[in-house]
Amino acid sequence: MKPDGKSEMASSRHDGWRGHARWWVAGAATFVAIVVLVAVASNRSTSSSSTGARAVGGAHRGSGQQGQRVPGFAIAAIDGASVRVPSGKPGAVFFTTATCESCIPSSRALGTLKRRFGARADVLWVSINPSDTTSSVRAFQRAIGKQPYRVAIDTSGSLARIFRVTALGTAVVYDARGRVVFRGDEPQLPALKSAFAKAGLA
C-alpha cells in the first residue's frame, strides 16, 4: 500500500530529527570527554607534582578567543625545553591527544608551516589527556612523521580550561602581539596558511 503525502512528510521530519539528534549526541559526547580529561588532570595535579602548564605574564592573560589575547603560559616540552607562549613572535597552539586520529592532518599541516617559517613562528602541539605519556606521544609523532615543532603534555589540565577547549583538534593562531587571529577545530592546511598570513607570516 502506497503511503499518503502526510505519512511521507512525517517520516521525513522524523528522519531529520534523528539526524540532528545524532549530531547533538556526538557533540555532547566530545564536550563531556574533554570535561572529564580536565577533571582528571586537576585531580592528578593536586595529588602529585605537576609537569603541566603554569600561567605567566599577567599583562598577557586572555581567553584565547578570536580577537582577544592569548593567555600567557609556560610549559615543559617532552624534550626538556621550556616553552613560553606568547614569546613576541607569531605562533600557534594545537590542543589534541596521542590518540586523536582525526587530528593528524592538522598536526602535519602545522609541521609544514613550521618548516616554512622556521624561527619566525612558534608552534606548540599539546596533549590535554593526562593519561598520555612521553612514550605514547612520541609514538604518535613517529606515526605521523617527524615534525619540527615543540610537543608537550599538559598534566595540570589548566590549558584546556583557560583556553575553553571544547573539542579535540582545536588550533589557536596568534600574532606577534599575542592577539588571536584564528581559532578552529581540526583546520586543514589552506585555513592554517590563511591564519598564519593574518598573524603576519607570508
BAFI-87138 format. One line per 8 residues: number of its first residue (from 1); for each residue x, y, z of C-alpha. Coordinates in Angstrom, 2 decimals. Each point is the difference from the previous one (the first is absolute). Example, Ala and Ser with C-alpha at 12.3 -4.5 7.8 and 13.67 -1.06 7.14 Angstrom:
BEGIN
1> 12.30:-4.50:7.80 | 1.37:3.44:-0.66
***
This chain:
BEGIN
1> 0.00:0.00:0.00 | 1.45:3.35:-1.05 | 0.35:2.46:2.91 | -1.85:3.30:-0.33 | 1.75:3.41:-0.07 | -0.53:0.63:3.71 | 1.69:-3.28:0.92 | 2.99:0.81:-2.22
9> 0.34:3.48:1.54 | -0.18:-1.41:3.52 | 2.64:-2.60:-0.86 | 2.26:2.68:-1.49 | -0.33:2.17:3.09 | 0.76:-2.99:2.21 | 3.12:-0.89:-2.01 | 1.16:3.62:0.16
17> -0.50:0.09:3.76 | 1.99:-3.20:0.40 | 2.84:1.46:-2.08 | 0.15:3.16:2.12 | -0.18:-2.10:3.14 | 3.00:-2.08:-1.08 | 2.05:3.15:-0.61 | -1.04:1.45:3.37
25> 0.88:-3.21:1.84 | 3.42:-0.17:-1.72 | 0.76:3.61:0.88 | -1.16:-0.45:3.58 | 2.12:-3.13:0.37 | 3.13:1.86:-1.17 | -0.66:2.85:2.42 | -0.57:-2.40:2.91
33> 3.21:-1.88:-0.87 | 2.04:3.21:0.17 | -1.64:1.01:3.29 | 0.97:-3.40:1.40 | 3.60:0.40:-1.22 | 0.25:3.38:1.71 | -1.51:-1.36:3.22 | 2.35:-2.99:0.08
41> 2.99:2.24:-0.70 | -1.01:2.39:2.77 | -0.29:-2.86:2.49 | 3.43:-1.32:-1.01 | 1.62:3.40:0.24 | -1.21:0.46:3.58 | 1.17:-3.42:1.11 | 3.42:-0.11:-1.69
49> 2.66:2.25:-1.43 | -1.24:1.51:-3.24 | 1.90:0.33:-3.24 | -2.84:1.99:-1.52 | -0.27:3.63:-1.04 | 0.26:2.99:2.28 | -1.36:3.48:-0.63 | 2.53:2.75:-0.72
57> -0.09:3.64:-1.02 | -2.98:1.55:1.73 | -0.24:2.65:-2.69 | -0.51:-2.67:-2.64 | -2.84:-1.91:1.63 | -3.03:-0.53:-2.21 | -2.58:-2.54:-1.02 | 1.61:-1.26:-3.19
65> -3.10:0.89:-2.01 | 0.34:1.58:-3.43 | 0.75:3.72:0.19 | 1.11:-0.24:3.64 | 3.35:-0.61:1.67 | 1.57:-3.42:0.16 | 0.40:-1.05:3.66 | 3.65:0.11:1.02
73> 1.46:-3.29:1.25 | 3.18:-2.02:0.26 | 0.29:-3.76:-0.36 | 2.77:-2.59:-0.26 | 0.19:-1.80:-3.33 | 0.62:-3.76:-0.01 | 3.57:0.66:-1.18 | 0.64:2.03:3.15
81> -0.13:3.43:-1.62 | -1.95:2.77:1.71 | -2.69:1.50:-2.25 | -1.60:3.37:0.63 | -3.12:1.34:-1.74 | -0.09:2.66:-1.28 | 3.68:0.67:-0.62 | -0.15:3.17:-2.08
89> -0.45:-1.71:-3.35 | -2.99:-1.47:-1.86 | -0.93:-3.56:0.86 | -2.56:-2.72:0.50 | -1.09:-2.35:2.75 | -1.69:-3.28:-0.94 | -2.04:-1.85:2.64 | -0.28:-3.74:-0.60
97> 0.92:-3.45:1.37 | 2.23:-2.88:-1.03 | -3.06:-1.97:-1.11 | -1.79:2.63:-2.11 | 0.22:-1.46:-3.50 | -2.19:2.71:-1.51 | 2.56:2.55:1.25 | 2.78:-1.44:-2.18
105> -0.56:2.26:-3.06 | 0.13:3.13:2.16 | 3.08:-1.31:1.84 | 1.80:-0.50:-3.32 | -1.20:3.32:-1.42 | 1.44:1.85:2.99 | 3.28:-1.84:-0.55 | 0.00:1.14:-3.62
113> -0.46:3.62:1.04 | 2.63:-0.24:2.72 | 2.51:-1.28:-2.57 | -0.91:2.88:-2.32 | 0.32:2.79:2.55 | 2.63:-1.51:2.28 | 1.06:2.22:2.90 | -2.45:2.71:-1.09
121> -2.91:-2.03:1.43 | -0.69:-1.92:3.18 | -2.09:-3.16:-0.25 | -0.94:-2.08:3.03 | -1.81:-3.36:-0.11 | -1.59:-0.72:3.39 | -1.65:-3.17:1.25 | -2.79:0.82:2.43
129> -0.45:-3.64:1.01 | 1.59:-0.54:3.44 | 0.26:-3.73:-0.77 | 2.34:0.65:-2.92 | 3.66:-0.71:0.66 | 3.20:1.15:-1.63 | 0.22:-3.43:-1.64 | -3.54:0.07:-1.41
137> 0.42:3.54:-1.31 | 3.34:-0.85:-1.62 | -1.57:-3.08:-1.59 | -2.75:2.19:-1.45 | 2.54:2.46:-1.36 | 1.97:-2.81:-1.62 | -3.19:-1.32:-1.59 | -0.84:3.34:-1.62
145> 3.59:0.74:-0.99 | 2.58:2.07:1.87 | -1.25:3.56:0.48 | 2.17:3.06:0.75 | -2.18:1.55:2.71 | 0.09:-0.40:3.79 | -2.18:-2.66:1.59 | -1.29:0.06:3.57
153> -2.47:-1.70:2.35 | -2.13:2.18:2.28 | -0.44:-2.24:3.03 | -1.48:2.86:2.02 | -3.07:0.34:-2.22 | 0.28:3.78:0.24 | 0.41:0.78:-3.70 | -3.21:-1.67:-1.15
161> -1.82:1.91:2.71 | 1.63:3.39:-0.57 | -0.35:-0.19:-3.78 | -3.55:-1.39:0.34 | 0.76:-2.97:-2.22 | -3.16:-1.97:-0.78 | 1.29:-2.14:-2.89 | 3.15:-1.96:-0.72
169> 1.99:1.45:-2.87 | -0.56:3.63:1.03 | 2.61:2.29:-1.55 | 0.65:3.54:1.22 | 2.15:2.27:-2.19 | 1.24:3.34:1.34 | 2.10:2.90:-1.24 | 3.20:1.52:1.40
177> -1.99:2.13:2.44 | -1.74:-3.08:1.41 | -3.36:0.76:-1.63 | -1.96:-3.04:-1.19 | -0.63:0.25:-3.75 | -1.46:-3.46:-0.53 | -1.64:-2.76:2.00 | -1.43:-3.18:-1.51
185> -0.46:-3.73:0.43 | 2.20:-2.34:-2.06 | 0.88:2.65:-2.62 | 1.57:-1.11:-3.25 | 3.12:1.47:-1.62 | -1.77:2.70:-2.09 | -1.80:1.39:3.07 | 3.20:-0.05:2.03
193> 1.96:1.72:-2.79 | -2.59:2.78:-0.02 | 0.14:0.23:3.80 | 3.79:0.25:0.02 | -0.21:2.75:-2.62 | -2.40:1.93:2.28 | 2.54:-0.44:2.78 | 2.63:1.73:-2.16
201> 1.66:-3.02:-1.59 | -0.03:-0.13:-3.79
***
